[in-house]
Amino acid sequence: MPVIRPPSEWRSLLVRLTRGCKWNRCRFCGIYPHLGTPVFSVRTVDEVRHDIDLLSRLRPRAETAFFGDADPLEIGLESFCEIAGYLRHIFPLKRLTCYARASTLSRLGQESISTLARAGLNRVHIGLESGDAHILRFHRKGQSPAMVTKVAAWLRDAGIEISLYVLLGLGGRDHWQEHIDATAQVINDTKPEFVRLRRLWVYGDGSGIGGTECPLWKEIRAGTFIPQTPEGTVQELRLLLAGLDDLATFVVCDHENNYVHVAGVLGEDRKEMLAEIDGFLARPAAQREAHYAAVGSRI
């Protein structure tokens, strides 16, 4: 524990290469310490191979696998590729994916990313969070929009699919338009295969689970960050979709903390997605407020 993986990997083998998050500085996150993994550590190749051997007895026909935790590439390129090769030798995999920080991919370089592709890595899940450099700096993300754009080009050249994550509400009430406009620009520039939308979740007292509070609470108490309203979050979703090009990108609100759930390919389904959001916003205010309260906040 904790097991943190993308919803799209719910049927995948979960193979843990590292524990926790090495960066662990983002103001909006801190989730690994909150759930009981405050210290980052790297597992040995032998440990992981042992896990794979056990999994082969439980699910010998598994076709998808996901490497965890937050940035499993920190195990090192050679070890990562050795484990990927062993996993593909044991299982008839059609897809191998992992989380990856843009800064880690940038440090590895283009040639190493090509090596990852040859080792069988098919898709990476990257937390873009925002396309605005000032917002990323405030939240201590440790990356820039330019870095994400550069890394995305390397991944595309290597044939590795890109799944970007965006956090609605990350700019708060003061910078939400800059947040969305810049995020749309990065997505248009990088043309990822997937964009997965989340709503900022600030946890602590009253969150329903024990542990340390989200680092962003300190900024909220100091007044340096004013959380976005529920209605503002829905408006952000609409503005983002309206600002994206007709890409072949699949956009999805695939987490229960989203107030409105839309999904589709931008070039084919955007009008329908916008119509669904507009239909929600056209409801009486009391109905919308009741909906926001019912959704609440959850991990």
ABEGO torsion letter per residue (X at the ends): OBBBBBAAAAABBBBBABBEBAAGABAABGAAAAAGBABBBBBBAAAAAAAAAAAAAABAABABBBBOBABAAAAEAAAAAAAAAAAAAABBBABBBBBBBAAAAAAAEAAAAAAAAAAGBABBBBBAGBABAAAAAAAGAGBBAAAAAAAAAAAAAAGBBBBBBBBBGAAEAAAAAAAAAAAAAAAAAAGBABBBBBBBBBBEBGAGBBEBBBAAAAAAAAGABBBBBAAAAAAAAAAAAAABBBBABBBBBABAABABBBBEBAAAAAAAAAAAAAAAAABBAAAAAAAAAAAEBBX
